[in-house]
């Protein structure tokens, strides 16, 4: 399923690239970009030709209307400057303001990253045919702030004063509300954003990964600027997750590698090649140095982040593993796969203790544990969110099901409000759905992303009405 999803994204990206070229220049430039994208991504000539013809219809009026409106994209500005054409200063000022707000000046593409690493003498590790992963020593990182510590010597990754994780007493007094408007848009990714994660407990940092292999950590308070960029993947990031204490995070990519990063310093600690294309990653909630990677080769690999060594392999699924979710405080975990089964495992024991399967089950490519740990939400490709009991005996909840959205073919993230009173999910049309836990009624649908699906969503652990979303339009948005 992930290969099909990646091809769908590639086709959408090609159409967007050709349309941008059409808005910036002439028909000949459109054809050149179409041919370049065809060669780069391996798409058919017919697909590139149709995209170019469609984009050419808007080429004549694109630049003129953008100039009149005083709003031009970076691609349009670059096109005119390269050809010696005038760009009004107010448009250049707006571009500079956008880049400053994003916390960086220029993005780096995966191709540029590989070229730079090769020039430094870095080697590509061997991991089977098609592997283009970089070694840990070839990965780079850049901090975008003035100083990595404040005047008291506190690191930039520490939570602001007064922000701490809520305990059960705090949660009983906490009241969540429905978000209703867009509060902020985080700009800076080169391509569609495929994953997001908030810092455990406090949510003061936001981790995002895009389809060009880039990873960023953003400030959720204050200026909301990009704090640090991590470059190391040569293909799109499938998923990235913070460890339980936030000191590290792991990212899995279509380049077949799993990378462990130090959040504060930006150092890539290890670059691992478990086998197949890794699809998901989950950190143990209490043993903070252990994590499990689900792979496209139907296996799950357990690693020790302190040593970068593989310590266990779980092998009972019949197809690609989509999700790994720890339950019962990490004593067990649940895995789902394209084989349309859910398996329950004791941690560190490579034999499943329970099979969950039925003829009417669909693949479930996304999962999330409720804040109480009693329930687990699973995104089912029959366009519904299913609820399972997670504490004690893992089994489907007979009366809990949320539907109305369209997700077939996409791994749209699902989640809960911190109090558990709302269930949230993105959909294939770019919308954010919010349901009431008790009634199952859809309470709100927000038009979150315009081009492609709303692939990721997460409720802030401390703020009552703040939800972060990401999509294949390259934007990360905060709603409140």
Secondary structure, 3 states (H helix, E strand, C coil): CHHHHHHHHHHHHHHHHHHHHHHHCCHHHHHHHHHHHHHHHCCCHHHHHHHHHHHHCCHHHHHHHHHHHCCCCHHHHHHHHHCCCCCCHHHHHHHHHHHHHHCCCCCCCHHHHHHHHHHCCCCECCCCCCCCCECHHHCEEEECCCCCECCCCCECCCCCCCCCCCCHHHHHHCCCCCCCCEEEEECCCCCCEEEEEECCCCCCEEEEEECCCEEEEEECCCCCCEEEEEECCCCCEEEEEECCCCCEEEEEECCCCEEEEECCCCCEEEEECCCCCEEEEEECCCCCCEEEEEECCCCEEEEECCCCEEEEEECCCCCCEEEEEEEHHHCEEEEEECCCCEEEEECCCCCEEEEECCCCCCCCCEEEECCCCCEEEEEECCCEEEEEECCCCCEEEEEEEEECCCCCCCCCCEEECCCCCEEEEECCCCEEEEEECCCCCEEEEEECCCCCCEEEEEECCCCCCCEEEEECCCCEEEEC
